[in-house]
Amino acid sequence: MHELAIMQGVVKLCEKEAAAQGFERVRGIALAVGAVSGVVPECLEEFFPIAAKGSVAEGARLDIRRVPAGIECPDCGYAGDIGGLDCPRCGGYGYRLVRGREFFIDSLEVE
């Protein structure tokens, strides 16, 4: 349920930017959400209308880009997406996670 607090934070940033940049309404918010960020995109979508009610973001479109988990494996040199818990090439576990923890506002569409 922390996704409600996350979306309240996103809306608060929209309000802050509206005051600083002088726009009146947010038409769209694009978020990047990593596969291992701990954030559930479906819950963000569910809680966004609640968080945005009465704000500059009320009625805005929410676009969520899912960022897959990516690794670099020092054992075999594999670099790319990972689907399970081990390296898809060599089966090793000594890899480094290089992508998938992200959570950020990619862009705002405003008027």
C-alpha positions as MATLAB code, in Angstrom:
seq = 'MHELAIMQGVVKLCEKEAAAQGFERVRGIALAVGAVSGVVPECLEEFFPIAAKGSVAEGARLDIRRVPAGIECPDCGYAGDIGGLDCPRCGGYGYRLVRGREFFIDSLEVE';
ca = [
       0.000    0.000    0.000;
       3.045    2.280   -0.058;
       2.129    3.007   -3.675;
      -0.465    5.529   -2.458;
       2.264    7.462   -0.645;
       4.481    7.202   -3.725;
       1.744    8.636   -5.950;
       1.066   11.397   -3.410;
       4.762   12.256   -3.715;
       4.546   12.306   -7.519;
       1.521   14.623   -7.357;
       3.322   16.854   -4.851;
       6.233   17.165   -7.304;
       3.746   18.082  -10.054;
       2.277   20.799   -7.814;
       5.763   22.114   -7.032;
       6.721   22.217  -10.719;
       3.429   23.901  -11.641;
       4.177   26.674   -9.145;
       7.784   27.020  -10.316;
       7.146   26.774  -14.084;
       3.748   28.471  -14.271;
       1.661   25.748  -15.894;
      -1.921   25.132  -14.822;
      -2.539   21.478  -15.559;
      -0.704   18.202  -16.006;
      -2.097   16.263  -18.958;
       0.195   13.259  -18.674;
       2.779   11.733  -16.367;
       5.294    9.175  -17.637;
       6.952    7.026  -14.985;
       9.787    4.510  -15.243;
       9.383    1.585  -12.833;
      12.058   -1.068  -12.447;
      11.138   -4.744  -12.193;
      12.906   -5.054   -8.823;
      12.112   -1.574   -7.490;
       9.547   -2.893   -5.036;
       6.849   -0.759   -6.653;
       3.785   -2.436   -8.178;
       2.712   -0.608  -11.370;
      -0.902   -1.808  -11.127;
      -1.176   -0.316   -7.635;
       0.249    3.001   -8.900;
      -2.501    3.055  -11.527;
      -5.139    2.248   -8.918;
      -4.031    4.917   -6.424;
      -3.192    7.690   -8.894;
      -6.770    9.080   -9.197;
      -7.021    9.205   -5.392;
      -3.694   10.986   -5.008;
      -4.394   13.417   -7.875;
      -7.894   14.465   -6.802;
      -8.087   18.258   -6.499;
      -4.544   18.785   -7.810;
      -3.028   20.013  -11.083;
      -2.694   16.323  -12.019;
      -6.372   15.414  -11.611;
      -7.546   13.682  -14.789;
      -4.020   13.300  -16.154;
      -2.973   10.243  -18.139;
      -0.515    7.963  -16.347;
       1.949    6.082  -18.563;
       4.190    3.522  -16.901;
       7.300    2.190  -18.647;
       8.472   -1.036  -17.050;
      12.247   -1.409  -16.849;
      13.342   -5.067  -16.861;
      16.035   -6.303  -14.504;
      19.430   -6.416  -16.172;
      22.687   -7.937  -15.039;
      26.394   -8.172  -15.801;
      27.902  -11.566  -15.017;
      31.628  -11.572  -14.162;
      31.801  -15.366  -14.638;
      30.811  -15.522  -18.313;
      30.584  -11.868  -19.419;
      26.836  -11.945  -20.068;
      25.158   -8.532  -20.025;
      21.421   -8.292  -20.493;
      18.003   -9.116  -19.137;
      17.489  -11.660  -16.403;
      14.325  -13.647  -15.901;
      15.169  -15.826  -12.920;
      17.629  -15.865  -10.063;
      20.669  -17.064  -11.984;
      22.621  -15.944  -15.034;
      20.767  -17.151  -18.146;
      24.060  -18.012  -19.871;
      26.166  -19.795  -17.227;
      23.767  -20.327  -14.308;
      25.991  -18.339  -11.925;
      24.788  -16.206   -9.037;
      27.715  -13.795   -8.805;
      26.242  -11.229  -11.164;
      25.770   -7.516  -10.570;
      22.336   -5.950  -10.991;
      22.755   -2.984  -13.347;
      19.138   -2.165  -14.204;
      15.711   -2.694  -12.709;
      15.731   -0.716   -9.445;
      14.613    2.518  -11.108;
      11.651    4.598  -10.145;
      11.440    8.118  -11.544;
       9.279   10.590  -13.414;
      10.366   10.294  -17.034;
       8.357   13.290  -18.252;
       5.348   15.514  -17.695;
       2.975   16.736  -20.360;
       1.566   20.077  -19.233;
      -0.596   22.958  -20.404;
];
